[in-house]
């Protein structure tokens, strides 16, 4: 069915080789479907084309134009169709996959390169479906392990492939110091703990084989490859949060930082308001004294166990008790009690987020 609407200029904001290539693809689609549309790069405000003034996922409209998001060569764009309604919305939902299919015909991506695009959220659901079908991955639960390695990236990728649990596991280079292993579950009954254990095994193997001290973040287990980008985001965030909060250890899971993620999603102005209302000057003095804050963090990480904390910090038990008493006098919170420890933990997370 032909769509009758005013023809928009195709690719009104095109420049450079990549943009010219995209312009040709869109022109071909417009002519083939008799469905003219235009586009612009995300986070820009070009002249001569309608611009969507709000953030959105998928498809939206402003009462006159329908907008949709799509990717091309790792860059995000906003597509624009004249008109609104069910028929236009259906076209807008299908066009991202259609544009991407033209892109893929012109690019011979390796398995790892394709998976990298999936991890970074640069592929449509149709493209992910094609990838999963091609490599027999449909319906296979998996999770992402993000690894930060300071050197020997190519050797690291080789070791990850060597120690992969099955032929489906794939290692992908993200940057010069970060790579990801997508691990597919052998059975649905495997527990999450095995994911952390597996990451620890990989980190130990890299140390033994290459002398590389890697750090790993473990993402959530997802039931299908289409959701693996979410797992990778959790794994990557686990590494980032471990840096911000100076957490010891080389392996961290997304579950360690559920509270952090929840608070980070709150607008910064609201976080400042909470922190100001819940603390006073004596409280802030404890936070600004790094030695005291590190002692409290170690105590919380040791499950409020005085003896274990003393051993981990190589600190005399009486010195530790003195510091805990000092924290209680300054803050009014006895972090040897679970409820007070939870309150203190929330406030330390607020402090770290506001000063990261």
C-alpha positions in Angstrom: 0.0 0.0 0.0 1.3 3.4 -0.9 1.5 6.0 1.8 0.4 9.4 0.7 2.3 12.2 2.4 4.7 15.0 1.6 8.1 13.8 0.4 10.8 14.7 2.9 14.3 15.4 1.7 16.3 12.2 2.1 19.3 12.5 4.3 19.1 16.3 5.0 22.0 16.1 7.3 24.6 14.0 5.5 28.3 14.5 5.4 31.3 12.2 5.0 31.6 8.8 3.5 29.6 6.9 6.1 26.7 9.4 5.8 26.8 9.2 2.0 26.6 5.4 2.2 23.6 5.6 4.6 22.0 8.2 2.3 22.2 5.8 -0.6 20.7 3.0 1.4 17.8 5.1 2.7 17.2 6.4 -0.8 17.0 2.9 -2.1 14.6 1.9 0.7 12.4 4.9 0.0 12.1 4.1 -3.7 11.5 0.4 -3.2 8.8 0.9 -0.6 7.5 4.2 -1.9 7.9 5.4 1.7 10.1 8.5 1.7 11.7 9.4 5.1 14.6 11.4 6.4 16.8 11.2 9.5 19.4 12.9 11.6 22.1 11.8 14.0 21.2 11.4 17.6 22.0 14.3 20.0 22.0 16.9 17.1 19.5 19.5 16.1 19.8 19.9 12.4 18.0 22.5 10.4 15.5 21.7 7.7 14.1 18.5 9.3 11.6 17.9 12.2 13.4 17.1 15.5 12.0 15.1 18.4 12.4 17.1 21.6 12.2 14.2 24.0 14.1 11.0 24.8 12.4 7.8 23.7 12.9 4.2 23.0 11.6 2.5 19.9 8.9 4.6 18.2 7.1 7.8 19.2 5.3 10.7 17.5 4.4 14.3 18.1 1.0 14.4 16.5 2.4 15.2 13.1 5.6 13.1 12.6 6.5 9.6 13.7 10.1 9.1 15.0 12.1 5.9 15.4 15.6 5.1 16.4 18.1 3.0 14.4 21.8 2.2 14.2 24.2 2.3 11.4 27.9 1.6 11.6 27.9 2.0 15.4 26.1 5.4 15.3 22.6 6.1 16.5 20.1 8.0 14.3 16.5 9.2 14.5 14.3 8.3 11.5 11.3 10.5 10.6 8.1 9.6 8.8 5.4 12.1 7.9 2.1 11.3 9.6 0.9 9.2 12.6 -1.3 6.2 13.2 -1.1 2.4 13.2 0.1 2.0 9.7 2.9 4.5 10.0 3.9 3.1 13.4 4.2 -0.4 11.9 6.5 0.9 9.2 8.6 2.7 11.8 8.9 -0.4 13.9 10.1 -2.5 10.9 12.4 0.1 9.2 15.4 -0.2 11.8 15.8 -3.9 10.9 15.4 -3.1 7.2 18.1 -0.4 7.2 20.4 -2.6 9.2 19.9 -5.6 6.8 21.2 -3.4 4.0 24.2 -2.4 6.1 25.0 -6.0 6.9 25.0 -7.0 3.2 27.8 -4.6 2.7 29.8 -5.6 5.7 31.4 -9.0 6.3 31.4 -9.1 10.1 33.1 -11.9 11.9 31.2 -13.7 14.7 33.1 -11.7 17.4 32.5 -8.3 15.6 28.8 -9.1 15.3 28.5 -10.1 18.9 30.3 -6.9 19.9 27.6 -4.9 18.2 25.0 -6.9 20.1 26.7 -6.3 23.4 26.8 -2.5 22.7 23.1 -2.4 21.8 23.8 -1.6 18.2 21.7 -4.4 16.7 18.0 -4.7 16.1 16.0 -7.6 17.5 15.8 -9.0 14.0 19.5 -8.9 13.5 20.0 -10.6 16.9 17.5 -13.3 15.9 19.5 -13.9 12.7 22.8 -14.2 14.6 21.3 -16.5 17.2 19.8 -18.7 14.4 23.1 -18.8 12.4 25.2 -19.9 15.4 22.5 -22.2 17.0 22.1 -19.9 20.1 18.4 -19.5 20.2 16.8 -20.1 23.6 20.2 -20.5 25.2 20.7 -18.8 28.6 23.9 -16.8 28.9 25.7 -14.1 30.8 28.5 -11.7 30.2 31.8 -11.4 32.0 33.6 -8.1 31.4 37.3 -8.3 32.0 39.7 -5.4 32.4 43.3 -6.3 31.5 46.2 -3.9 31.6 48.2 -5.6 28.9 48.4 -8.5 26.4 44.9 -8.2 25.1 45.3 -10.6 22.1 46.9 -13.3 24.4 44.1 -12.8 26.9 41.5 -13.4 24.2 43.3 -16.6 23.2 43.2 -17.8 26.8 39.5 -17.0 27.2 38.8 -19.0 24.0 41.0 -21.9 25.3 39.2 -22.1 28.6 35.7 -21.6 27.3 33.4 -24.2 28.7 31.8 -25.0 25.3 32.1 -24.1 21.6 29.4 -21.5 21.9 31.3 -19.2 24.3 32.8 -16.2 22.5 35.4 -13.7 23.6 35.1 -10.1 22.2 37.5 -7.2 22.4 35.7 -4.0 23.4 38.7 -1.6 23.8 42.4 -1.8 24.4 41.9 -2.7 28.0 38.5 -4.3 28.1 37.1 -7.5 26.7 34.0 -9.6 27.3 33.3 -13.3 27.4 29.8 -14.3 26.7 29.3 -17.6 28.5 26.4 -19.9 27.5 24.9 -22.1 30.2 25.2 -25.8 29.8 22.0 -26.4 31.7 19.2 -24.1 33.0 19.7 -25.5 36.5 23.1 -23.9 36.9 23.1 -21.4 39.8 24.3 -17.8 39.6 27.1 -18.6 42.0 28.7 -20.8 39.3 29.0 -17.6 37.2 31.1 -15.9 39.8 33.1 -19.0 40.4 33.7 -19.2 36.7 34.9 -15.6 36.5 37.3 -16.3 39.4 38.6 -19.3 37.5 39.3 -17.1 34.4 41.0 -14.4 36.4 43.2 -17.1 38.1 44.0 -18.7 34.7 45.1 -15.4 33.2 47.4 -14.8 36.2 48.9 -18.3 35.8 49.2 -18.3 32.0 50.1 -14.7 31.2 51.0 -13.1 34.5 48.1 -10.6 33.9 46.2 -9.3 36.9 42.7 -9.0 35.4 39.6 -7.7 37.1 36.2 -9.1 36.2 32.6 -8.0 36.4 29.9 -10.6 36.2 26.5 -9.7 34.7 23.1 -11.3 35.2 22.1 -14.5 33.6 19.6 -13.9 30.8 17.4 -16.5 29.1 18.1 -15.4 25.6 20.8 -13.7 23.6 18.6 -10.7 22.8 19.0 -9.6 26.4 22.8 -10.1 26.7 23.4 -6.4 26.3 21.7 -5.9 29.7 24.0 -8.5 31.2 27.0 -6.8 29.8 25.9 -3.4 31.1 25.6 -5.0 34.6 29.0 -6.5 34.3 30.6 -3.3 33.1 28.9 -1.4 35.9 30.2 -3.8 38.5 33.8 -3.0 37.5 33.0 0.7 37.5 31.3 0.6 40.9 34.2 -1.4 42.4 36.5 1.4 41.3 34.3 4.2 42.7 33.9 2.4 46.1 37.4 1.0 46.2 36.2 -2.5 46.8 38.9 -5.1 47.2 39.1 -8.2 45.1 39.4 -9.0 41.4 35.9 -10.4 40.7 32.6 -8.4 41.3 29.1 -9.2 40.4 26.3 -6.8 39.5 24.3 -8.1 42.6 26.9 -6.5 44.9 25.8 -3.1 43.7 22.0 -3.2 43.5 21.7 -0.4 46.1 24.2 1.7 44.2 22.4 1.2 41.0 19.1 2.2 42.6 20.5 5.4 44.1 22.5 6.3 41.0 19.2 6.4 39.0 17.9 9.2 41.3 18.6 12.7 40.1 21.8 14.2 41.6 19.8 17.2 43.1 17.6 14.8 45.0 20.7 12.8 46.3 22.2 16.0 47.6 19.0 16.9 49.4 18.9 13.4 51.0 22.5 13.6 52.1 22.1 17.1 53.5 19.0 16.2 55.5 20.5 13.0 56.9 23.9 14.2 57.9 25.6 16.9 60.0 29.1 18.3 60.2 30.4 15.5 62.6 29.0 12.9 60.2 30.8 14.5 57.3 34.0 14.6 59.2 34.0 10.8 59.4 33.4 10.5 55.6 36.2 12.9 54.9 38.6 10.9 57.1 39.7 8.2 54.6 41.1 6.0 57.3 37.9 5.9 59.2 35.8 5.4 56.1 38.0 2.5 54.9 37.8 0.9 58.3 34.0 1.0 58.3 33.8 -0.3 54.7 36.1 -3.3 55.7 33.9 -4.0 58.7 30.7 -4.0 56.6 32.4 -6.2 54.0 33.4 -8.7 56.7 29.7 -9.1 57.7 30.1 -7.0 60.9 32.7 -9.5 62.3 35.3 -7.8 64.5 37.8 -10.6 64.4 37.7 -11.1 60.7 38.0 -7.3 60.1 41.0 -7.1 62.4 42.7 -9.9 60.5 41.9 -8.4 57.1 43.2 -5.0 58.1 46.1 -6.3 60.1 44.8 -4.1 62.9 44.7 -4.8 66.6 41.2 -5.6 67.8 41.2 -2.7 70.4 42.1 -0.2 67.6 39.2 -1.4 65.5 36.8 -1.2 68.5 38.1 2.4 69.2 37.4 3.4 65.6 33.9 1.8 65.6 33.1 3.7 68.9 34.4 7.0 67.3 32.1 6.4 64.3 29.1 5.9 66.7 29.9 9.0 68.7 30.1 11.1 65.5 27.2 9.7 63.6 24.9 8.2 66.2 25.0 4.9 64.3 26.4 1.8 66.0 27.4 -0.1 62.9 27.9 -3.3 64.9 24.0 -3.5 64.8 22.6 -4.6 61.5 19.9 -1.9 61.2 22.5 0.9 61.9 24.9 -0.8 59.5 22.3 -0.6 56.7 21.7 3.1 57.4 25.4 3.8 57.4 25.9 1.9 54.1 23.2 3.9 52.4 24.8 7.1 53.5 28.3 6.0 52.4 26.9 5.1 49.0 25.4 8.6 48.7 28.7 10.2 49.7 30.7 8.1 47.2 28.2 8.8 44.4 28.2 12.6 45.0 32.0 12.7 45.2 32.9 10.2 42.4 
